[in-house]
Amino acid sequence: MEIKLSGELAAFVKGRVAAGKNPSEEDVVEEALRALGEDELFDGIVNDIGIEALRAGVQESLDQLDRGEGIVIQNEEGVRAFAADIKARGRKRLAERHAAQTS
């Protein structure tokens, strides 16, 4: 696949590689597309449950933390594992909702 970028975007991509933030131009584009997909996933969740339900869920989470029901993450590996678990559970819920709506 070949992709043509505007001069400004091409300079941005090259700049990230030159700064060592990404190992290659392809990696920059893949990272950007992953972020776009995650944005769409979030938008889909908000559209499915509504912003008020999302706010209620956040408040419930804050209340749980206040009660000492949170978890402790010790290092960067723990952060990545926790984030991966959250994403996987979110994607599963979204897929279940989508399947229920289409059946």
N, C-alpha and C positions, 0 to 999 in steps of 0.2 A: 504494500500500500504506500502510495506517495501522497504527502500532504504539503500544500503550499500555504505558507503563513505570510501575513503582512510583515512589513519591515520591522515594525515595533514589536510584534510578537516573536519574530525570529530573533531579534536582539535580546529579548527577555530570555528566551530559551537558551541561547548561547551564553548569556550572562550567568545563568544558574549553573551551567556546566563548568564555565571558567572559574566560578567561585567555589566549585567543589560540592555544591548542594545536591547535584545529581550526577551520576557517572556518565550519562549520555543524553543526547537530545531526545532519543526515543523514550528514555526513562522520564524526562520532564513531561512529555506528552501523555504517557501512561498515567503518571501521577495526577495530572490535571484531569484526565478523563475519569479516574477513580473518584476524585473529589466531586466532580460533576455528578457522577452516579450516586454518591452518598447524599449530595444536596437533593437530588430528585427523590431518593428514598425518604429523606426527612420530610420533603414537601408532600409526598404520598401519605405518610403517617399523619401529618397535620390535617390533610384533606380528609382522610378516613375517619379520624377520631375527633377532629375539631380542636381549635386552639384552647378552648376552655378546659377540655378534657386533658390536654397536654399540660396545661398549667396546674390542674388538680393533681396530676401524676407527679409533677415536680414538687409541689407542696407536700404531698405524701412522703416523697423521698426525703425532703428536708426534715419533716417530722420524725422520720425513722432515725436520721442522724442525731437529732436532738435527744432521742431515747437511747442512744448508744448502739444502735443496730447496724452501724456502718461496717465496712471492711477496711483493713489496713493493707496498703500496697507498699511493698518495701523497695522496689527498684523499677528500672525501666522495663525489664522483662515482665514484671507483674502488671505494669500499665498496659503493655501490648496484649498480654493474655486477657486481661479484664476487658479491654476495648474489643478484642476479637469475639469474646463471649457475648458482649452486649450486641454487637453487630449481627452475630449469628442468630441470637434470639429475636432481634428486631426483624431480620429478613424472614425468619420462620413465621412470625406472626403476620407479617405483611402477605406472605404467600398463602397462609391459611385464610386470611380475609379475602384475598383475591379469588381463591378457589371457591369460597363460599358464595361470593357475589356472582361468579360465572356459572355456578351449577344450578 
